[in-house]
Amino acid sequence: MNDTRPSTDPAARIRRGEAFRELHHGPGPFVVPNPWDAGTARILASFGFAALATTGAGLAHSLGRPDGANRLTRAELLANAAAIVDATGLPVTADLESGFGERPEDVAETIRLAAEAGLAGGSIEDATGRDEDPLRPVDEAVERVAAAVEAAKGLGFPFTVTARAENFFLGRPDLADTIRRLQAYEAAGADVLYAPALPDAEAIRAVCAAVSRPVNVLMTGALKLSVAELGALGVRRISTGSALSRAALGALTRAAREITESGTFGFGADALPYAEANALLEHDSPHSLDRSTRSQQ
């Protein structure tokens, strides 16, 4: 029997890769929300998002683990990504952490495996996972981005490589070094540039002005900016990281606290109705990329 899942269909991979690449050059910024499993992917797809992104933190939490370096294996991450692709048929980009290996060749292999999992793109970060030296030297990080780009070129379809500068995310708020790194990653061929945890609109504007490739911004509770406002700053892609999964965890912990502390069940008033939950998971075909009415949010 032939495997016709979206993640393994070569023609579907090409369509998703082309569609995802094109989204970065549309008339305005688009949002890639971050589901953490097949069910949340289908729910998000039902709202008309044109693409999705994985979340390492959301996956780790769903597996009963804290987020952090080396908490997930490459196999676990890619299996989760393939399940998300198969649930919707949409283009999916993955958080590939630092590439799962110390050598540029390891990063290249991760890109090839990500493509086999059906992904349309993936991000490589410049973090080491070591507390004593959390950021890689720029030259070393550039070699790894270049290896990812070269591997992507050999795939036979557009695979969007996102390069991440982790300064702010790792508690090193050095905007000049962040920009220097992103410019180096752009020169190495990265398709999209990403500096998670930028603190404000001015930092975002400075990053967008300093590079010519599309910029992804992570929206958090601290950044009170709309899609339109981010677009005016020069942003092309907006992700939610682990915020949606943590919002779900927040609802769960508030409900548990109410039960254990008050002995009441008022949280049920805010729960998604049973019928609506079922309906969201029954939205037409999982091959959502083929829908001509798909919006590009």
C-alpha positions as CSV (number, residue, x, y, z in Angstrom):
1,M,0.0,0.0,0.0
2,N,1.3,3.5,-0.9
3,D,1.9,6.0,1.9
4,T,-0.2,9.0,0.9
5,R,0.2,11.1,4.1
6,P,1.0,14.7,3.4
7,S,4.3,14.4,5.2
8,T,5.6,11.7,2.9
9,D,4.1,12.8,-0.5
10,P,6.9,14.3,-2.6
11,A,4.5,16.5,-4.7
12,A,2.8,17.8,-1.5
13,R,6.2,18.7,-0.1
14,I,7.0,20.8,-3.1
15,R,3.6,22.6,-2.9
16,R,4.0,23.3,0.8
17,G,7.6,24.5,0.4
18,E,6.6,26.8,-2.4
19,A,3.6,28.1,-0.5
20,F,5.5,28.8,2.6
21,R,8.3,30.6,0.8
22,E,5.7,32.8,-1.0
23,L,4.1,33.8,2.3
24,H,7.2,35.7,3.3
25,H,6.8,37.9,0.2
26,G,3.1,38.7,0.5
27,P,1.5,42.1,0.9
28,G,1.8,42.0,4.7
29,P,3.0,40.0,7.7
30,F,1.6,36.6,8.4
31,V,1.2,34.7,11.7
32,V,2.4,31.2,12.2
33,P,0.8,30.0,15.4
34,N,2.5,27.1,17.3
35,P,0.4,24.0,18.0
36,W,2.0,21.2,20.1
37,D,0.1,18.2,18.7
38,A,-2.2,17.0,15.9
39,G,-5.4,18.1,17.7
40,T,-4.2,21.7,18.3
41,A,-2.9,21.8,14.7
42,R,-6.3,21.0,13.3
43,I,-8.0,23.5,15.5
44,L,-5.6,26.3,14.4
45,A,-6.0,25.2,10.8
46,S,-9.8,25.6,11.1
47,F,-9.3,29.3,11.8
48,G,-7.6,29.8,8.4
49,F,-4.0,30.2,9.3
50,A,-1.8,29.6,6.2
51,A,1.1,27.9,7.9
52,L,2.0,26.5,11.3
53,A,5.1,26.2,13.5
54,T,6.1,23.7,16.1
55,T,7.0,24.6,19.6
56,G,9.8,22.7,21.5
57,A,8.6,24.0,24.8
58,G,4.9,23.0,24.1
59,L,6.0,19.5,23.1
60,A,8.3,19.1,26.1
61,H,5.5,20.1,28.5
62,S,3.1,17.7,26.8
63,L,5.5,14.9,27.4
64,G,5.9,15.8,31.1
65,R,9.2,17.5,30.8
66,P,10.5,21.0,31.4
67,D,11.7,22.9,28.4
68,G,15.5,23.3,27.9
69,A,18.5,22.1,26.0
70,N,18.6,18.4,25.2
71,R,15.2,17.8,26.7
72,L,13.8,16.5,23.4
73,T,15.5,14.1,21.0
74,R,15.6,14.8,17.3
75,A,13.4,11.8,16.6
76,E,10.8,13.0,19.1
77,L,10.7,16.5,17.6
78,L,10.5,15.3,14.0
79,A,7.8,12.8,14.8
80,N,5.7,15.6,16.4
81,A,6.3,17.8,13.4
82,A,5.2,15.0,11.0
83,A,2.0,14.5,13.0
84,I,1.3,18.2,12.7
85,V,1.9,18.1,9.0
86,D,-0.4,15.1,8.5
87,A,-3.1,16.6,10.7
88,T,-3.5,19.6,8.4
89,G,-1.5,19.4,5.2
90,L,-0.4,22.9,5.8
91,P,3.2,24.2,5.5
92,V,5.0,23.7,8.8
93,T,8.2,25.1,10.0
94,A,9.9,23.5,13.0
95,D,12.0,24.6,16.0
96,L,15.1,22.5,15.3
97,E,16.9,23.8,18.3
98,S,20.6,24.1,17.6
99,G,20.6,21.4,15.0
100,F,21.1,18.3,17.2
101,G,24.9,18.0,17.0
102,E,28.2,19.8,17.5
103,R,29.4,19.6,13.9
104,P,28.0,21.5,10.8
105,E,27.5,18.0,9.3
106,D,25.1,17.2,12.1
107,V,23.1,20.3,11.4
108,A,22.9,19.4,7.7
109,E,21.6,15.9,8.5
110,T,18.9,17.5,10.7
111,I,17.7,19.6,7.8
112,R,17.6,16.5,5.6
113,L,15.6,14.6,8.2
114,A,13.3,17.6,8.7
115,A,12.5,17.6,5.0
116,E,11.8,13.8,5.1
117,A,9.3,14.5,7.9
118,G,7.4,16.8,5.6
119,L,8.5,20.1,6.9
120,A,8.6,23.3,4.8
121,G,11.2,24.9,6.9
122,G,13.1,24.9,10.2
123,S,15.1,27.2,12.5
124,I,18.6,26.8,13.7
125,E,19.7,28.7,16.8
126,D,23.1,29.8,17.9
127,A,22.7,28.6,21.5
128,T,25.1,25.9,22.9
129,G,22.9,24.5,25.6
130,R,25.8,25.1,28.1
131,D,25.3,27.4,31.0
132,E,28.9,28.5,31.1
133,D,29.0,29.6,27.5
134,P,25.4,29.8,26.2
135,L,26.1,31.5,22.8
136,R,28.3,30.1,20.1
137,P,31.1,32.2,18.6
138,V,29.8,34.0,15.5
139,D,32.1,32.2,13.2
140,E,31.1,28.8,14.5
141,A,27.4,29.7,14.3
142,V,27.8,31.0,10.7
143,E,29.3,27.6,9.7
144,R,26.3,25.8,11.1
145,V,23.8,28.2,9.3
146,A,25.8,27.7,6.0
147,A,25.6,23.9,6.4
148,A,21.9,24.1,6.9
149,V,21.5,26.3,3.8
150,E,23.6,24.0,1.7
151,A,21.6,21.0,2.8
152,A,18.4,22.8,2.0
153,K,19.5,23.6,-1.5
154,G,20.0,19.9,-2.2
155,L,16.4,18.9,-1.2
156,G,14.7,19.4,-4.5
157,F,12.1,21.8,-3.1
158,P,12.1,25.2,-1.3
159,F,13.0,24.6,2.3
160,T,13.0,27.8,4.3
161,V,16.0,28.1,6.7
162,T,15.5,30.4,9.6
163,A,18.6,31.5,11.6
164,R,18.1,32.5,15.2
165,A,20.2,34.9,17.3
166,E,19.5,33.9,20.9
167,N,21.1,36.9,22.8
168,F,17.9,38.3,24.3
169,F,16.3,34.9,24.9
170,L,19.4,33.8,26.9
171,G,19.4,37.0,29.0
172,R,22.1,38.8,27.1
173,P,20.4,41.9,25.8
174,D,23.0,43.1,23.4
175,L,21.2,44.6,20.4
176,A,24.4,45.4,18.5
177,D,25.7,41.8,18.8
178,T,22.2,40.5,17.8
179,I,22.2,42.5,14.7
180,R,25.8,41.6,13.9
181,R,24.9,37.9,14.2
182,L,21.8,38.2,12.0
183,Q,23.7,40.1,9.3
184,A,26.3,37.3,9.3
185,Y,23.5,34.6,9.1
186,E,22.0,36.5,6.2
187,A,25.3,36.5,4.4
188,A,25.5,32.8,5.0
189,G,22.3,32.3,3.1
190,A,19.6,32.1,5.7
191,D,16.1,32.8,4.3
192,V,14.6,34.2,7.4
193,L,16.2,35.9,10.4
194,Y,14.9,35.7,14.0
195,A,15.9,37.1,17.3
196,P,13.4,35.9,19.9
197,A,12.6,38.0,23.0
198,L,13.3,41.4,21.5
199,P,12.1,43.8,24.2
200,D,10.3,46.6,22.3
201,A,9.2,48.2,19.0
202,E,12.5,50.1,18.6
203,A,14.6,47.0,18.9
204,I,12.3,45.2,16.4
205,R,12.6,48.2,14.0
206,A,16.4,48.3,14.3
207,V,16.6,44.6,13.5
208,C,14.3,44.8,10.5
209,A,16.2,47.8,9.1
210,A,19.6,46.1,9.5
211,V,18.8,43.1,7.3
212,S,17.2,42.6,3.9
213,R,15.8,39.1,4.5
214,P,12.4,38.5,6.1
215,V,12.3,38.8,9.9
216,N,10.3,36.6,12.3
217,V,9.3,38.1,15.6
218,L,8.1,36.2,18.6
219,M,5.0,37.7,20.2
220,T,4.9,37.5,24.0
221,G,2.7,39.1,26.7
222,A,5.4,41.8,27.1
223,L,5.1,43.0,23.5
224,K,1.7,44.8,23.2
225,L,1.9,45.1,19.4
226,S,-0.7,44.1,16.8
227,V,-0.1,42.4,13.5
228,A,-0.5,45.7,11.7
229,E,1.9,47.5,14.1
230,L,4.5,44.8,13.6
231,G,4.1,45.0,9.8
232,A,4.8,48.8,10.0
233,L,8.0,48.0,11.8
234,G,9.2,45.8,9.0
235,V,8.2,42.3,10.3
236,R,7.3,39.7,7.8
237,R,6.5,36.7,10.0
238,I,5.0,36.4,13.5
239,S,5.2,33.3,15.7
240,T,3.6,32.7,19.1
241,G,6.2,30.2,20.5
242,S,5.0,28.4,23.5
243,A,2.4,31.1,24.4
244,L,-0.6,29.1,23.2
245,S,0.4,25.9,25.0
246,R,1.1,27.9,28.1
247,A,-2.3,29.5,27.8
248,A,-3.8,26.1,27.8
249,L,-1.8,25.1,30.8
250,G,-2.9,28.3,32.5
251,A,-6.5,27.3,32.1
252,L,-5.8,23.8,33.4
253,T,-4.0,25.0,36.5
254,R,-6.6,27.6,37.3
255,A,-9.3,24.8,37.1
256,A,-7.3,22.5,39.3
257,R,-6.7,25.3,41.8
258,E,-10.4,26.0,41.9
259,I,-11.2,22.4,42.6
260,T,-8.6,21.8,45.2
261,E,-8.9,25.1,47.0
262,S,-12.6,25.9,46.7
263,G,-14.2,22.6,45.9
264,T,-16.2,24.2,43.1
265,F,-16.3,23.7,39.3
266,G,-17.0,27.2,37.9
267,F,-14.2,26.7,35.3
268,G,-16.6,24.7,33.3
269,A,-18.4,27.9,32.2
270,D,-15.3,28.8,30.2
271,A,-14.7,25.4,28.7
272,L,-15.1,24.9,25.0
273,P,-18.5,23.2,24.5
274,Y,-18.3,19.5,23.7
275,A,-20.0,19.8,20.4
276,E,-17.8,22.8,19.3
277,A,-14.7,20.9,20.2
278,N,-15.8,18.0,18.1
279,A,-16.7,20.3,15.2
280,L,-13.4,22.0,15.2
281,L,-11.6,18.7,14.8
282,E,-13.9,17.7,11.9
283,H,-13.1,20.6,9.7
284,D,-13.1,19.5,6.0
285,S,-10.0,17.7,4.7
286,P,-6.7,17.4,6.5
287,H,-5.1,18.4,3.1
288,S,-5.8,22.1,4.0
289,L,-3.2,23.6,1.7
290,D,-5.5,22.7,-1.3
291,R,-8.3,24.9,-0.1
292,S,-8.6,27.9,-2.4
293,T,-10.2,29.9,0.3
294,R,-7.3,29.7,2.7
295,S,-6.5,33.1,4.2
296,Q,-3.0,34.3,4.7
297,Q,-3.1,35.7,8.2
